Amino acid sequence: MAKTPTSLATPTAHLIGPGKLKVLNGRLAYSKGQGRPTRLDPTKLQTIVCYGNVGVTDDAMTMLFRNEIEVSWLSANGSRCRGRLARSSDRATALRVIQHRVLLDPAARLRLAGGIVVAKINSQSTAARHFQRHGDGQATAFRRQARQSCRAARAATDLDRLRGVEGFSSKALLALWGRRLAKPWSFPGRVRRPPTDPVNALLSLGYTWLINKVVARIQATGLEANLGALHELRPGRPSLACDLIEPLRVPIVDRWVLKRCNRGPLSPGDFEAVPDRGVRLKRHCFTDILSTWETDWLSLGHHRLLEGQVDDFVTNLRREARRQDS
């Protein structure tokens, strides 16, 4: 396992508890109570993700606010978000007014949601084309069905029909995807709460990490993360982030899981069953797997995919607003 660095200048820092974030000599520093603290450059930081029991001193909280650094607190295994510290800006007010106004219009909301579903199905078709090139004959049938699903999504007359199209396509793609796993891995189908096998546990972990990045990007743009188009408003759920994650699931998370399972360093023995919580990644494997996630995020340019998705939504939102005004 790689040594923990004693100084970081990075846009994203992951802090694994127990520990405390404080200020030392004008810089943020994270201490676990033993060894040298890890110093963090607040001028470079944009996001901090905390796992388990991570405390923040008053001085550190002041520095986080001053540098507009967003913080998320997740459960120790990273599967659940407990809360967030997000910056607030008066500049976001105008965009949020547009968002609320547009999403109150059922027809506009349906068009926005339809665009998201079409983008998701197109991402699935791109993955199927890759499988097709590697000799999977069923990928051809999926791509043909994906074209029909896109037409059905564009023609959907209500959100329930649209969600049905999205669900059908996702189930078909996951069946195709699951066959790409090498032995001894297996995938019985998507099981979420709780995950019942290692592959589902890894998918859930990746989706949790991705949705936190989506929430941070949404809030930095000025949008309201809890008000979406495809997903209904529900207390405690970032519905817009749940919308915008959809076209990103396959290229970012599903691809990462397939690579980690087939190429290592993971094995099914790196997971354990936890009573009432399903299957989870063992704690001693967590840091290394998190490192592979961040490495892929940076090296494969996933931040550009995310920025493009959010920018497209803002463009479509403004287009709908102009449509209402005309």
C-alpha positions in Angstrom: 0.0 0.0 0.0 1.3 3.5 -0.9 2.4 5.8 1.9 0.1 8.6 2.8 1.6 11.9 1.5 2.3 14.6 4.1 1.4 17.5 1.7 -1.3 17.7 -1.0 -2.1 20.4 -3.6 -5.1 18.8 -5.3 -8.7 19.9 -6.2 -10.2 16.8 -4.3 -9.0 15.3 -1.0 -10.4 12.1 0.5 -10.1 12.0 4.3 -10.6 8.6 5.9 -11.6 8.7 9.6 -11.3 8.8 12.5 -9.5 12.0 12.4 -9.7 15.8 12.6 -9.3 18.6 10.1 -7.6 21.7 11.6 -5.3 24.6 10.7 -1.6 24.4 11.1 0.7 27.3 10.1 -2.0 28.8 7.8 -2.8 25.6 6.0 -5.5 23.0 6.4 -4.1 19.8 8.0 -5.7 16.4 8.6 -4.6 14.5 11.7 -5.5 10.9 12.6 -3.9 11.3 16.0 -0.7 9.5 15.1 2.1 10.2 12.7 2.5 13.5 10.8 -0.6 15.3 9.7 -1.4 15.6 6.0 -1.3 19.3 5.0 -3.8 20.5 2.4 -3.4 23.6 0.2 -6.7 25.5 0.6 -6.0 27.6 -2.5 -6.0 24.4 -4.7 -8.8 22.6 -3.0 -12.4 22.5 -4.4 -13.9 19.5 -2.6 -13.2 17.4 0.4 -14.8 14.0 0.9 -14.8 12.6 4.5 -15.4 8.9 5.4 -16.6 8.0 8.8 -15.8 10.1 11.9 -14.0 13.2 10.6 -14.2 16.3 12.8 -13.6 19.9 11.8 -12.2 22.6 14.1 -13.7 26.2 14.1 -10.6 27.6 12.5 -10.7 24.9 9.8 -14.4 25.6 9.2 -13.6 29.3 8.7 -10.9 28.5 6.2 -13.3 26.2 4.3 -15.9 29.0 4.0 -13.3 31.6 3.1 -11.9 29.4 0.2 -15.4 28.2 -0.8 -14.4 24.5 -0.4 -17.2 22.0 -0.4 -17.2 19.1 2.0 -19.2 15.9 1.9 -19.4 13.5 4.9 -20.0 9.8 3.8 -20.4 6.7 5.9 -17.2 4.8 6.6 -17.6 2.5 3.6 -18.5 5.4 1.3 -22.0 3.9 0.5 -24.1 6.7 2.0 -23.9 10.5 2.1 -24.5 11.9 5.6 -24.4 15.6 4.8 -22.7 18.4 2.9 -21.2 21.8 3.4 -21.8 23.7 0.2 -21.0 27.3 -0.7 -23.8 29.8 -1.4 -23.6 32.6 -3.9 -26.0 35.4 -4.8 -25.0 34.9 -8.5 -26.9 31.6 -8.4 -30.2 33.2 -7.7 -31.2 34.0 -11.3 -30.3 30.6 -12.6 -32.3 28.9 -9.8 -35.3 31.1 -10.5 -35.2 29.9 -14.1 -34.8 26.3 -13.0 -37.8 26.4 -10.7 -39.9 28.2 -13.3 -39.1 25.8 -16.1 -39.6 22.7 -14.1 -43.0 23.8 -13.0 -44.1 23.4 -16.6 -44.9 19.7 -17.2 -44.2 19.8 -20.9 -40.8 21.5 -20.4 -39.9 19.0 -17.6 -40.8 16.1 -19.9 -38.6 17.5 -22.7 -35.7 17.9 -20.3 -36.1 14.5 -18.8 -36.4 13.0 -22.3 -33.1 14.5 -23.3 -31.4 13.0 -20.3 -32.8 9.5 -21.1 -31.8 9.7 -24.8 -28.3 10.7 -23.7 -28.2 7.7 -21.3 -29.3 5.3 -24.0 -26.7 6.7 -26.4 -24.0 6.1 -23.8 -25.3 2.5 -23.5 -25.2 2.1 -27.2 -21.6 3.3 -27.3 -20.6 0.6 -24.7 -22.5 -2.0 -26.7 -20.5 -1.1 -29.8 -17.3 -1.8 -27.9 -18.7 -5.2 -26.8 -19.7 -5.8 -30.4 -16.1 -5.2 -31.6 -15.0 -7.8 -29.1 -17.2 -10.5 -30.6 -20.5 -10.2 -28.5 -23.2 -11.0 -31.0 -26.0 -9.9 -28.7 -24.5 -6.4 -28.7 -25.8 -5.9 -32.2 -29.4 -6.6 -31.1 -29.0 -4.3 -28.2 -27.9 -1.4 -30.4 -30.8 -2.0 -32.7 -33.1 -1.9 -29.7 -31.4 1.2 -28.4 -32.3 3.1 -31.5 -36.0 2.1 -31.0 -35.7 3.1 -27.3 -34.4 6.6 -28.3 -37.4 7.0 -30.5 -39.7 5.8 -27.7 -38.1 8.3 -25.3 -38.6 11.2 -27.6 -42.3 10.2 -28.2 -43.1 9.6 -24.5 -46.2 11.5 -23.4 -45.5 11.4 -19.7 -42.7 10.7 -17.2 -43.9 7.3 -16.2 -43.7 6.0 -19.8 -40.3 7.7 -20.2 -39.0 6.0 -17.0 -40.2 2.7 -18.3 -38.2 3.2 -21.5 -35.1 4.1 -19.4 -35.5 1.1 -17.1 -36.0 -1.4 -19.9 -32.8 -0.2 -21.7 -30.8 -0.2 -18.5 -31.7 -3.7 -17.6 -30.8 -5.0 -21.1 -27.5 -3.2 -21.0 -26.5 -4.6 -17.6 -27.3 -8.1 -18.8 -24.9 -7.5 -21.7 -22.3 -5.9 -19.4 -22.4 -8.7 -16.9 -21.3 -11.2 -19.5 -18.0 -9.2 -19.9 -17.0 -10.1 -16.3 -14.2 -12.7 -16.1 -14.4 -15.6 -13.7 -14.7 -15.8 -10.7 -16.8 -12.7 -10.9 -20.6 -13.0 -11.5 -23.4 -10.5 -11.8 -27.0 -11.8 -11.0 -28.5 -8.4 -11.9 -28.7 -5.0 -10.2 -29.5 -5.1 -6.5 -29.2 -1.8 -4.7 -30.4 -1.7 -1.1 -28.5 -3.5 0.1 -26.1 -4.9 -2.5 -26.0 -8.7 -2.2 -22.8 -9.5 -4.0 -19.3 -7.9 -4.7 -20.1 -6.6 -8.1 -23.3 -4.8 -6.9 -21.3 -3.4 -3.9 -18.7 -2.0 -6.2 -21.3 -0.5 -8.5 -23.0 1.2 -5.6 -19.7 2.6 -4.3 -18.8 4.0 -7.7 -22.3 5.6 -8.1 -22.0 7.2 -4.7 -18.6 8.7 -5.5 -20.0 9.9 -8.9 -23.1 11.5 -7.5 -21.0 13.5 -5.0 -19.0 14.9 -7.8 -22.2 15.7 -9.7 -23.7 17.5 -6.7 -20.5 19.5 -6.2 -20.5 20.5 -9.9 -24.2 21.4 -9.9 -23.9 23.6 -6.9 -20.8 25.3 -8.3 -22.8 26.1 -11.4 -25.6 27.6 -9.3 -28.3 25.1 -9.8 -30.5 23.6 -7.1 -29.3 20.0 -6.7 -32.6 18.7 -5.2 -34.9 19.8 -8.0 -34.7 17.5 -11.1 -36.7 16.6 -14.2 -36.6 12.8 -14.5 -36.5 12.1 -10.7 -39.3 13.4 -8.5 -38.6 15.8 -5.6 -38.0 13.7 -2.5 -36.7 15.0 0.9 -32.9 14.3 1.2 -32.4 13.3 -2.4 -30.4 15.4 -4.9 -32.9 14.7 -7.7 -31.1 16.8 -10.3 -27.9 15.0 -9.6 -29.7 11.7 -9.9 -30.9 13.0 -13.3 -27.5 14.1 -14.6 -25.7 10.9 -13.3 -27.7 8.8 -15.7 -25.7 9.4 -19.0 -22.5 9.1 -16.9 -23.1 5.7 -15.3 -21.8 3.5 -18.1 -18.7 5.5 -19.3 -17.5 6.4 -15.8 -18.7 3.8 -13.2 -19.6 0.7 -15.1 -16.4 0.9 -17.1 -14.4 1.3 -14.0 -16.0 -1.7 -12.2 -15.4 -3.9 -15.3 -11.7 -2.9 -15.3 -11.2 -3.3 -11.6 -12.8 -6.8 -11.6 -11.1 -8.1 -14.8 -7.7 -6.5 -14.3 -7.4 -6.3 -10.6 -6.4 -5.4 -8.0 -9.7 -6.7 -6.6 -10.9 -10.3 -6.0 -14.3 -11.4 -4.6 -12.5 -12.2 -1.3 -12.0 -8.5 -0.8 -15.7 -8.1 0.1 -17.6 -9.2 3.2 -21.2 -9.6 4.2 -22.4 -7.2 6.9 -25.6 -8.0 8.8 -28.5 -5.9 7.6 -26.2 -3.9 5.3 -25.5 -6.4 2.5 -22.0 -7.0 1.0 -19.3 -4.3 1.4 -15.7 -3.8 0.4 -13.4 -4.7 3.3 -11.9 -1.7 5.0 -8.3 -2.5 4.3 -9.0 -2.5 0.5 -10.8 0.9 0.6 -7.9 3.3 0.2 -6.4 1.4 -2.8 -9.7 1.2 -4.6 -10.4 4.8 -4.0 -7.0 5.6 -5.5 -7.9 3.8 -8.7 -11.1 5.8 -8.9 -9.4 9.1 -8.6 -6.6 8.0 -11.1 -9.2 7.1 -13.7 -11.1 10.3 -13.0 -8.1 12.4 -13.8 -6.4 10.3 -16.5 -9.5 9.6 -18.5 -10.9 13.2 -18.3 -14.1 12.2 -16.6 -14.4 15.8 -15.2 -14.9 17.0 -18.8 -17.8 14.5 -19.3 -19.4 15.8 -16.1 -18.9 19.5 -17.1 -20.4 18.8 -20.5 -23.4 17.1 -19.0 -24.1 20.0 -16.6 -23.5 22.6 -19.3 -25.9 20.9 -21.7 -28.6 20.9 -19.0 -28.1 24.6 -18.3 -28.3 25.3 -22.1 -31.5 23.3 -22.4 -32.9 24.9 -19.3 -32.3 28.4 -20.8 -33.8 27.3 -24.1 -37.0 26.2 -22.3 -37.1 29.5 -20.4 -37.0 31.4 -23.8 -39.7 29.2 -25.1 -41.9 30.1 -22.2 -41.2 33.8 -22.7 -41.9 33.8 -26.4 
